């Protein structure tokens, strides 16, 4: 699996951020290489922490969303999200607990190592917060669907919980072709009729 850091490394990043003065962590767009970013797609994992810890699984307690429906993404509000993404785009994952006082964070984004030439994965902490994000830079067009699983740390549970099914990063969809033939008649346009009394 492609892993940017272990839970210990995430905790260390958080502690370092909290203790530093005047040197905040970079936002996802700033934490990547200086090449131009085409767009950033945000993926939010909403977690029912109480339900997940009670059941011991995320099967009925994880709801995924992104902001790229216009680009073809689907599966919003389910446990398996498909996000369409293109070369030079960023994908940013964050976690939001359903209960405002519950603790939840994304511990890892598991992606098979064979996709490393296509995806550069890293994690960080938003400036002036303890909110952990994960970010993937799409280095070149994806070869097809890329499955991944989100791993969550919830409450005081000692073991992380893994999404029971995969979500997917998909190659960006091509824009739909628009008909340009001027000879196409508007639908339901009435046929021209001869005026009354004209010769037949």
C-alpha positions in Angstrom: 0.0 0.0 0.0 1.1 3.6 -0.6 1.3 5.1 2.8 2.5 8.7 3.5 2.9 8.1 7.2 2.0 5.9 10.1 -0.2 7.0 13.0 2.8 7.9 15.0 4.0 10.2 12.2 0.6 11.9 12.1 0.7 12.4 15.8 4.2 13.8 15.6 3.1 16.3 12.9 0.2 17.4 15.1 2.4 17.9 18.1 5.0 19.8 16.1 2.3 22.0 14.7 0.8 22.8 18.1 4.2 23.6 19.6 5.5 25.8 16.8 5.1 29.6 16.9 4.8 31.7 13.8 5.3 28.8 11.4 2.0 27.3 10.5 1.6 24.1 8.4 1.0 24.6 4.7 -2.5 24.1 3.3 -2.9 21.2 0.8 -2.4 23.4 -2.3 0.9 24.7 -0.8 2.2 21.4 0.5 2.6 20.0 -3.0 5.2 20.5 -5.7 5.3 24.0 -7.4 3.7 22.7 -10.6 0.3 24.3 -11.5 -2.7 22.6 -9.9 -5.7 22.4 -12.2 -8.3 21.9 -9.5 -8.7 20.6 -6.0 -11.4 18.1 -5.3 -12.4 17.9 -1.6 -13.6 14.6 -0.2 -15.4 14.7 3.2 -15.9 11.6 5.3 -18.8 12.1 7.7 -18.6 9.6 10.5 -21.2 8.5 13.1 -18.5 7.9 15.7 -20.9 6.5 18.4 -22.6 4.1 15.9 -19.2 2.9 14.5 -17.8 2.2 17.9 -21.0 0.5 19.0 -21.1 -1.7 16.0 -17.3 -2.2 15.7 -17.5 -1.3 11.9 -18.0 1.7 9.6 -20.5 -0.3 7.5 -23.5 1.8 8.5 -21.7 4.9 9.9 -19.7 6.4 7.1 -21.0 8.8 4.5 -18.7 10.2 1.8 -19.1 13.3 -0.3 -17.0 15.3 -2.8 -17.5 18.6 -4.6 -17.1 17.3 -8.2 -20.6 16.1 -9.1 -20.4 18.3 -12.2 -17.3 16.3 -13.2 -19.1 13.0 -13.0 -18.4 11.9 -9.4 -21.1 9.7 -7.9 -21.9 7.7 -4.8 -22.4 10.8 -2.6 -23.8 10.0 0.9 -22.7 6.3 0.7 -19.8 4.4 1.9 -18.3 4.0 -1.6 -17.6 7.2 -3.5 -16.3 7.5 -7.0 -14.4 10.7 -7.7 -13.5 11.7 -11.3 -10.1 13.4 -11.3 -7.6 14.5 -14.0 -3.8 14.9 -14.2 -2.4 17.8 -12.1 -5.5 17.8 -9.9 -5.5 17.4 -6.1 -7.7 15.2 -4.0 -8.0 16.4 -0.4 -9.6 14.1 2.2 -10.8 15.3 5.6 -13.0 13.8 8.3 -16.0 15.3 10.1 -17.6 13.5 13.0 -21.4 13.5 13.1 -21.3 14.2 16.9 -19.6 17.6 17.5 -17.7 16.5 20.6 -16.5 13.1 19.2 -12.9 12.6 18.1 -12.3 11.4 14.5 -9.5 11.7 12.0 -8.4 9.9 8.9 -5.4 7.7 9.9 -4.5 6.6 6.4 -5.5 6.4 2.8 -4.6 2.9 1.5 -3.8 2.8 -2.2 -2.0 -0.1 -3.9 1.7 0.5 -4.5 1.4 -0.1 -8.2 -0.4 3.3 -8.6 2.6 5.2 -7.1 3.7 6.5 -10.5 0.3 8.1 -10.9 -0.5 9.4 -7.4 1.7 11.2 -4.8 0.1 10.8 -1.4 0.9 12.9 1.7 -0.7 14.2 4.9 -0.6 17.3 7.0 -2.3 19.6 9.5 -4.3 22.7 8.6 -2.7 25.9 10.0 -3.7 26.9 13.5 -5.8 23.7 14.0 -5.3 20.1 14.8 -7.3 18.9 11.8 -5.4 16.3 9.8 -5.9 16.2 6.0 -4.6 13.8 3.4 -3.8 15.0 -0.1 -3.1 13.2 -3.4 -1.5 14.9 -6.4 -2.4 13.2 -9.6 0.9 13.0 -11.5 -0.5 11.8 -14.8 -3.8 10.5 -16.3 -5.0 7.5 -14.3 -4.9 4.2 -16.2 -8.4 3.3 -15.0 -10.4 3.0 -11.7 -8.0 3.3 -8.7 -9.5 1.7 -5.6 -8.6 3.0 -2.1 -9.8 2.6 1.4 -10.0 5.2 4.2 -8.7 4.3 7.6 -10.1 6.2 10.6 -9.1 6.7 14.2 -12.2 7.2 16.3 -12.7 8.2 19.9 -10.5 6.3 22.4 -10.6 3.1 20.3 -7.2 1.5 20.3 -7.5 0.0 16.8 -8.3 2.0 13.6 -11.4 1.2 11.7 -11.1 0.6 7.9 -13.9 1.4 5.4 -15.3 -2.1 4.6 -15.6 -1.4 0.9 -13.3 0.6 -1.5 -13.9 4.0 -3.0 -12.5 4.9 -6.4 -10.5 7.6 -8.2 -11.5 7.6 -11.8 -10.0 9.3 -14.9 -11.6 12.6 -15.6 -14.5 12.5 -18.1 -14.2 14.1 -21.5 -16.6 17.0 -22.1 -19.7 15.9 -24.0 -19.8 16.9 -27.6 -22.3 19.6 -28.5 -24.2 19.3 -31.9 -23.2 22.1 -34.2 -25.3 21.2 -37.4 -27.3 24.3 -38.3 -29.6 22.2 -40.4 -31.1 20.5 -37.3 -34.7 21.7 -36.9 -36.0 22.6 -33.5 -38.3 20.0 -32.1 -42.0 20.4 -32.6 -41.6 23.2 -35.1 -44.8 23.3 -37.2 -44.5 22.5 -40.9 -45.1 25.6 -43.1 -48.6 25.7 -44.7 -49.8 27.4 -47.9 -52.1 30.4 -47.4 -55.8 29.8 -48.1 -56.9 30.3 -51.7 -53.4 29.6 -53.2 -53.0 27.4 -56.2 -52.4 23.7 -55.6 
